[in-house]
Amino acid sequence: MFNKGGSTLLSLTLKSFCDWKGIEITDELGDGDVVAVVRNPINRFYSGFLHRLSWKKNLLEKWESDYDWETKPNPQLIDELWQFLTYCKDSESRGDIDLHYGRQSFILESEGVYSGRKIKFHQIEFIHPQIEEAGMIKDISSNLDFHSQLPLIQPNTLTNYLGLIGDLGLEFEGWDSHFFIGTYHLFKKGLDGGHHRGDSIRLKIKVNTHYPEIGEEIKKWVERDTQILGYNTQLANERQTNI
């Protein structure tokens, strides 16, 4: 599995589930097909910028205190954004870019993922809603009592919603769906409000509104990812998340 979707939440949930099932996790890519969890390339670019901006605490604090979606971003922030775009282009061409900021297609290539393998892309913007929907339990028997040994969430409940599970080759039985969804919500509660700096979608919208020229340059820069990862459809671009 290749995870560049930026989701600590999904990674922690899958790690806990594998520990629960006694499934060994290795750093080896192996020879089989690859399941790649990816993220909207434009949103990922902006969140990467805000992550890098954390080195400049004063600027980041100014940005995070500005929750008005209409206010024009500080010109100094836009200068930093131009510099970040230049850094991404130059360092990727040299091959020494911090992989937090590299385009996802570049990382796939640099890590040898393509090498004749079939890649199944799963967009993180769809995964989280699917887990949330599976967790809205509608099929619990109204006659379930405290003595029942049946799982509250049936094994196939999650697999019916989430294609990622089948592509990873994970088999659910007994209380597995219950454990997976419960663990997901436990980590989500702990991560909410703190595991992403700033709001990449808010910044993207404000840049596109007030500084469309750099918005277009960023769009051109990630266009390759947009095409390869399947974000060139209207539905994919309507899905927005900061998870």
N, C-alpha and C positions, 0 to 999 in steps of 0.2 A: 504493500500500500504506500502510495506517495501522497503526503498531506501538505499542500501549500495553501489550504483554504484559510489559514490563520485562525483555526478554531481550537483553542486550548480545551474548550468544553467537549468537543467531539473526541479529541485525543485522550483526555482523561477518562471519558466514559468507555471508550473501546479498550483502553489499557486495563481498567477495572474489570470489565467483562471478561477479557482474556485471562486475567488472574483468577477470576471466579470459576472459569471453565478449565483451568489448567492448561491453557494454550500458550506455548512458548512464543515470545516475541524476539526477533533477531534484527540486527542491522543489515543483514544480507538481503539484496534485492531478489535473488533467485532467478530461475530461468523462465518462470511462467508469465502469464499475462499480468498487467499492472492495473490496479484500481487507483485512480488519481482523484483526490478531493481538491477542488479548485475554487477560486473566489472571483467575483466580478473584478476584472483587471483594473478598471478605473478606480473603484472604491479601494482596492488594495494599494494602488499607487498613493492615494491621499492618506490612507492610514499609515503607510510606510513613511510618508513625509512627516506626519505628526509624531511618529515614533522617533524619527531622527531628530526632530525639533526638540525633543526632551533634553538634548544636550545643551540647549539654550533656554534655560528655565524661565527667564523673564518673558521671552516671546511666547512660550507655550502657556504660561499663566495668563497672559493677556488674551490669548486666543480662547482658552477654556472659560474665561469669565465673560466672554461675549456670546450670549445665547440668542441674540437677536438675529433672525434669519435674513433681515433686510439690510443690516448695516454693511457698508462696504469694508472688506478686509483691510487691515493696516498695510500700507505700501511696503513696509519692511518685511512683512510676512510674505508678500508676493515676490519680493526680491529673493527671499530664501527659497521659495517654491521654484523659481527659475533656476537657481543654483542647484537645487536638488535634481531637477530634470536633466540638467547638463551633467551632473555627477553620474546619474543612472546611465545615460548614453555613453559617456566616455569610459566609465569603469567596466561596463558590460562589454564594450568593444575590446578592452584590454584583457578581459577575462578575470578581473580581480574584484568584482563587485561583491559587497556583502549580500548574501542570498536572501536576507530580509527584504531587500529592495529590488532584486532582479526580477525580470519578467518571468512568469511561470513557465513559458515555453523554453526560455533560455536555461532555466534550472533543470527542466526535464532532459534537455540535450546534454548539459554539462555533467549530469549525473548518470548518463548512459542509459536512461530509461527507454529511449526509443528502440535501440538495438534489436530490431526485428520482432519486438513484442507487440501484442495487441493492448491498447490502452482504453480503459473504460472511464470516462470522465463523469464525476458526480459533483454538481454545483452545490456549495455549502448553503446557498440561499434557499434551496429546496429541501435540504436534509433536515434542518431545524424545524420547519413547519410540519414535516412529515412525522417527526418524533413527537411533537406537541399534539398533533391530531390523534396519533395512536394512543397517547396517554389520556385522551378524553374517553374514559371507559364507558361504553354503552351496552356492553354485552354481559355484564355481571348479572347473574341470576338474582332475582328479587328474593329467592328462597335461601340464598346463601346464609348459613348460620356460623356461629363461632366454632363449631366442631368440624366444619368442612376442611378437608385437606386439599381442595382444589385451588390452583393459583387464581388470584383475582384477575389477572390479565392472561389470556390464553397464549400459548407459545407462538401461534401464527399471527397474532394481532400485529406485532411490529413488522414482521417480514412481509405482511400484506401491504403495508404502507411504504416500507423503506427498501428500495431495490439494492441499496448499498450492502445490506446484510447478505443477500444471496450472492452478489458479485464477490464478496470477501470469502465466500464458502463457509460462513458461520451457520451452524445448525442450532435452532432454538427448540428447547423442550422444557417441560415442567414450569419452573418459576423464572425462566430466563428472561422473558419479555418484561416481567414484573421487575426483576433486578435491573435490567438495562434502563428502563424508563425511570425507575426510582433513583438510580445513580445519576442519570442525566440531570434530573431536577435538583438533586442535592448539590451537584457541582455548579449548576446554573445559579442557584441561590448564592453560593459562595463567591462566584465570579462577577455577578451583576454589579455594575457601577464602578468596577475598578480595573478590569483586565484589558481595556482599550483606552488609550489616551486620546481625548478629544472626540470629535464626531466627524468622520470622514465624509459622510453624505452631506452634512451641513456645509462643510468647507467646499465640496465639489459644486454644490448649487450656487454658493456665493461667488465662487471664482467664475463659473459659467455666466453668471448674471452681470458681474461688474468687470471681469477681465476675460472676455471670451477668447481673446487671442491665445492666452496660455492654456485655456481650457481645450482649445482645438489642438494645440501642440501635444498636450498630454494624451488626448484621444488618438492622435496619429501614432504616438509612441507605443501605446498598448494595443494597437489595431491587430497586430499579429496574434496576440493572446485572445482577443475578442473573437477572431475567426476560428482558431484552433480549438479553443476551449468551449465553443458553442454559445458565446454570449452575443451573437449577432441576431438573435431573435427577440421579438418584442416582449414575449413572456419572461425570458431570462433577465431582461433589463428592467422589468417592472418589479422583480423581486429585489428588495433592498434590505440589507442587514448590516449591523455592526458587530455581530457575534463573531 
